[in-house]
């Protein structure tokens, strides 16, 4: 068992998986992660997942887009090539609003896509890695770090008592789709 990295409990029903999480946490067994084929409400709070910091990144990218859009218009219309068109001012702030808004949305959207891909390690050409191939189909998987929790037989029994259909011991490598 020294080569085992994760203990995977496979459940057929989300309620049984939530019951398994309760049993494991009552026994002070740390859960690495859960993999489900659909969203399950309340699982983040039960596992103690921290709220995402993506809104902070969105605000930063939006502010960068606003500054970039306004700076571009200011440089082209007032600094580099000021033109007197019909006696209007070189720096018409109300006219800058649509372009500044569009550049803000563009930079924010592109920055959020890049941040999401970077944060989730979704790089082009990278093979998808999953713990168990059935987790994307019809099974609900609880992954337990085998190195932190050394009593594997006790964990195996707890998962089976909670309703696990099967318990697997995952080796050091992820299962690949290839």
Secondary structure, DSSP 8 states (H G I E B T S, - for coil): -TT--EEEEEESSHHHHHHHHHHHHHTT----EEE-SS--TTHHHHHT-----HHHHHHHHHHHHHHHHHHHHHIIIIIIS---STT--S--HHHHHHHHHHHHHHHHHHHHHHHHHHHTT--TT---EES-GGGGTT-EEEEEETTT---HHHHHHHHHHTT-SEEEEE-SS-EE--
